[in-house]
Amino acid sequence: MKFLILIFIALGPYLTFSKANKSNTRQHRLELGVSYTSIYFLSSKTNNYFNNYYANYFGNIPNPTGCHASYNLNKAYSISLNFGGYGIFPGNRDKIPAITQINFLNLGISLNRKILQHKNFKILATTSLSKRWGQEVVLLGYYNPSGFCSISDYSEYKSLGIGGGANFNYTMRNRFILGLEVQYAHYFEKPHLSNNYDSEFYRNYKPLKDMIIGNLKASVLLF
């Protein structure tokens, strides 16, 4: 099933569901913007919350967690560069091994194809390649049944990933753009634990690889 999903992701920008409306379309344009990222992990090892602790650097005032730039190659295709950070405390200790903290930075490049445009509303299909750096903190078990003396470690993120999904954009006054991006991403991650204890906890551990990523975006069209 994952193999079929990855094939669909690779072909995403080339699938056209409707002819794009060519009005109000600039062939060459550059847009810059910021984004807020939330992630749903496709794993039973985490409790999923749609928040991001990188958004609270200034106390309780949310702030952007990423930035992006996009350039139109022609009227149908564009290329985007995205950089951002994500962090969360999942807090799920019911299943061992369990993930208790996740934080990473992500740099990605994506190819986008316009599949629908109606006036100021536009839908893009995207395929992306990305690299992430960071770690997940792992609760591997306990020394005794009472729940004391936990065994914890962390695994480094340092893998490439591929993703695909859609962008929904609305342009205001021909210059300001509000958008929602939804993507499925798969990372080719292997365990990179800091220790190498020969135990059942370590043998059963697998890092998080699959996730649904949501980005709320605000951009400005420079030209």
C-alpha positions, -999 to 999 in steps of 0.1 A, spaced: 0 0 0 28 24 9 44 16 -25 12 27 -43 10 59 -23 46 68 -31 39 62 -69 9 85 -66 30 112 -49 57 110 -76 31 115 -104 10 141 -85 20 173 -103 15 157 -137 -22 147 -130 -46 173 -142 -82 171 -130 -94 203 -146 -81 228 -171 -67 259 -153 -83 292 -159 -55 313 -175 -70 347 -166 -52 367 -139 -21 344 -142 14 357 -144 39 335 -162 68 345 -141 64 356 -105 82 353 -71 64 350 -38 78 350 -3 59 340 29 57 325 63 38 295 76 26 277 107 31 239 107 11 212 124 17 175 120 -4 143 125 19 113 129 8 80 114 19 59 144 4 44 175 35 55 195 23 91 198 -7 111 209 -14 135 181 -20 172 189 -23 198 163 1 222 179 38 231 176 58 244 205 82 263 181 52 287 178 55 299 214 90 315 215 73 347 228 52 332 256 16 326 246 17 347 214 19 323 184 45 331 158 54 316 124 73 283 124 86 284 88 93 304 57 90 297 20 97 311 -15 80 301 -47 88 309 -83 67 303 -114 85 284 -141 56 289 -165 18 293 -163 13 257 -151 44 248 -130 62 264 -101 90 254 -78 91 261 -40 117 261 -13 105 256 23 122 257 57 106 252 91 107 236 125 84 214 145 83 203 181 59 185 204 56 165 236 33 135 226 31 122 261 19 87 252 35 62 277 9 34 272 29 14 246 66 7 249 87 19 232 70 53 233 79 87 219 79 114 246 94 143 227 99 152 190 117 182 175 133 188 141 141 213 114 131 205 78 143 219 44 124 209 13 120 216 -23 88 210 -42 75 209 -77 40 223 -80 14 220 -109 -17 241 -111 -47 218 -116 -75 243 -111 -80 280 -110 -112 300 -107 -108 337 -104 -85 343 -73 -88 307 -60 -62 281 -71 -54 245 -64 -18 231 -69 -7 195 -68 28 191 -52 56 166 -51 85 173 -26 119 161 -16 131 171 19 158 166 45 152 167 82 175 172 112 165 167 149 156 139 172 129 120 190 132 111 227 123 75 233 110 58 265 122 22 260 110 6 292 113 4 330 136 -14 354 107 -27 375 69 -31 371 62 -2 395 71 23 368 102 38 383 137 40 369 128 45 332 151 36 303 152 66 279 173 75 249 171 96 218 173 88 181 187 114 156 168 124 125 191 127 95 172 112 65 157 122 32 120 121 27 95 124 -2 60 138 0 30 149 -20 -3 166 -16 -21 198 -25 -20 236 -20 -52 257 -18 -44 294 -24 -66 325 -24 -51 358 -37 -63 391 -23 -58 424 -42 -35 405 -67 -6 405 -43 -14 389 -9 -19 352 -8 -35 330 20 -30 293 16 -34 258 31 -10 231 22 -17 194 31 9 168 24 17 131 32 54 126 38 75 95 42 111 96 56 136 69 50 146 69 86 167 42 104 172 40 142 201 63 153 200 57 190 228 72 211 234 39 229 236 3 217 223 -17 245 214 -53 236 179 -54 249 144 -62 237 134 -25 240 161 -14 215 154 -43 191 117 -33 189 123 4 184 115 20 150 116 58 144 86 78 131 86 78 93 51 87 81 31 118 88 4 142 75 17 178 74 -5 208 74 8 243 67 -11 276 70 6 300 47 7 338 42 26 352 13 32 383 -7 37 385 -45 69 405 -52 65 406 -90 
